[in-house]
Amino acid sequence: MDSDQTNAYLRRIGVERPAAPTTRALHDLHIAHLRAVPFENLSIHLGENIELTEESLVEKIVGAHRGGFCYELNGAFGALLTALGFEVTLLQARVYDADGHPGIPYDHLALHVRTSDGGDRLADVGFGTHSQFPLTFGERGDQQDPGGTFRIDETPEGDLDVSRDGKRQYVVDRRPRALGDFTAGAWWHRTSPRSHFTRSLVCSMLTGTGRITLSGRTLTTTTGGERESVELATDAEVLDAYATHFGIVLGRVPQVREAMFSGGDPEESTS
């Protein structure tokens, strides 16, 4: 990213260029990103290509004023942080399902960020409802955050379990990865009938008072713990909700698409 692209990204999330890549600057950039760039999977259901390159991801989020899922959001955020002088390492993680089983390799992308004042943080703007601020990477006790009580614990294998309110969220492999390494994981989530991204539509964003989510035609606003949901009756109302609440202008309403393949999953056929 050059200086003009970096400045455009900063305008997209509504913050000034930090004077230095400090822990405080990372804190401010993290919360600003969550409140400006939605977590959404609309490209899957609009038939749009998802290309895991920094140029493509930044263009989507900044140029097209869109959001994305973990690979896109953390991939682009990592590019921004690097351009601002932070030391960023991409990490692959496996997300735990409802039964406590980890998902596929490269299931999730998270960021290990080091700052100029000695900060060492786990940053993640691409996991939907998660911590609002970066977590201290080396801390093994409870970490309080507006999003809940978080912990990072070492596994017997040397990986890191990230939990929220006592429930394991994902397990992180600490080895550095490249953005292109996540291509297979992103493809699986875009195509597999077992991926929750192929089975539903979601567009969700943190707000100053809670969260707003458009899931299909259901618009849910959470304010101070109180939830209010409304069903949108027409396509025009759905398109207006995307534009009004998320700044996403679409030419047509996304519809859940059938997964590209059925039967055995690719990781099962190659294992």
Disulfide bonds with the S-S distance in Angstrom:
none
